[in-house]
Amino acid sequence: MPATERQFQKIGKNPKDPLDFQDADMILSRGYLYEREEHFSKAIKEYRAYLIKHDTDPWVYAHLGYCLRETSKFPEAMKMFAHALEMDPFYGWAYAQRGSAYLWLEDYELALTDLTKAKSLLPGDAWVLATLGECLREMQQYEQAIEIFTQALEARPNYVWALAHRGRVYLDLGKFAEGYEDLQHALQLDPEYAWIHYSLGEAYRKQGMLNEALNAYQQALEILPDYPWVFSARGQLYQMIGELDKALADFNHLGDFWPKDAWVYAVRGDILEQMGKTENALEAFQTAVKLRSDYGWVHCRIGIIHRLHHNFEQSLQAFDRALEIMPEFGTAWVERAETYRQLGEYKKALADLEISKALLGEDSWMYAVMAEVQRGLQQNDMALESFAKSLKIDPDYDWALAHRGRLRRELKQYDLALQDFNEALIIKDNYVWAYYQRGELHQEMGDSDAAWADFQHTLELNPKYYWARAGCAEILIQKQNYEEAIPYLEAFLQARPKDPWGLGQLGYAYEKSGQRDQALLNYWQALTFDPGNTWAKQRLEALQNIG
């Protein structure tokens, strides 16, 4: 039998080593006192000492199991609960504690079985009822959970834990008025209950009350500064509203709590990708799949980043892995098709798109990629139809508008092309590629000033966009501003040192600037990389004859 409260009080503040006591009840008393003071490791030591000579007491096994559970030693805890219930199959408290352990382990079916048994053996026990209610909540049996939480509150009025968790269930059901009422009542009873502030934040976030959500999260962190779930929720909210630096800071901090959590690295990668830090994003995604190899959507994102950097082989490998894990993942089929498209493997791209269409149905991105594949196959009418389908689904799809604009430019449909580019840039005013393409269109339409403005804006947004430098050089050469064209062409050739066009144009600019030797060198280089470049050959011969 457990020791009495009177015996507990006789122990004193500085007990000797428990093994010095011959009285088993004193050892048991110390264990229970440590347990009540939440010194679980010390309690475990006392209970083990007691069981050396008294191993038939189910109470001790049950309480040892409880302390082991509280220190996250779940396998051993389960063994202790099993011993207790073998000795006493009607030990309701042991069923309740084991059920709670299963709840922690997210084994809800086993938790439900034990907690239901505990409820039958301990009718009217508020803690048992509340724990059963939480199990039902996790199983999304919301109406039953509310009923059980209400029973717990009838057994123990103003039971803060039950009140707060019933409020959370109401919120899960979208019954916000009832949920807020319970949570606010719980806060009145216990203003320092951080979980309630966190739950209110989640409710506010779901309702679009973002400032209120942020305030609630902050209140939770003021009470409990190391609350990982709050950092997770707030980080996701910051990401949603575009405050990416703050989102990244929260997820970096979250990684301190959950250093082996693949999801944390995956979200961190997502944020970094949104920030344009694709190399850092790739590193985060790769860490995520090392921790969780079956993370299909992360493999897909790895494939996208590799494609962005023109690492097409790695891109295809990543998509292959994603589809091996998730063959029904329609988006991955589209993304792999886009990689095949960029490689010019249009038949493979179409095959993937047909599969994605069966999985996704009417999807704007799928139709846009299909349009680009059809453009590559010179099926221009079909491509325009696919672009139209894409934009019917999503009229504000800037990518589809810009790429249809390019197709229309190629088809000499200049007014329609300009309309597409303008609309794309209204939707996304930092769309670098669209500015460049519109510059090309203006140049073809004979509006060199408008083209120059677009190329310059392209370079403001992305100084490394070398094709815009080529466009500026072309305009300057047309205006016979040869010396001004030279630095643009030199910058272009830093990115593409073997480009015959760039070498030839630089030679021409040098020639017209009176720098004959430099011009001869560039013409020779152009012919080295493109022996069939008749224009460069003619310029070279003409310059040699003059010499």
FENVENMO-V11032 format. One record per helix or strand of 3 or more residues. SS is the DSSP state (2 for helix, 1 for strand). FROM is the first residue (numbers start at 1). LEN is the number of residues. If there is no record, write none. Layout:
# FENVENMO-V11032
SS|FROM|LEN  SS|FROM|LEN
This chain:
# FENVENMO-V11032
2|5|5  2|18|3  2|24|13  2|40|12  2|58|13  2|74|14  2|92|13  2|108|14  2|126|13  2|142|14  2|160|13  2|176|14  2|194|13  2|210|14  2|228|13  2|244|14  2|262|13  2|278|14  2|296|13  2|312|14  2|330|13  2|346|15  2|364|13  2|380|14  2|398|13  2|414|14  2|432|13  2|448|14  2|466|13  2|482|14  2|500|13  2|516|14  2|534|13
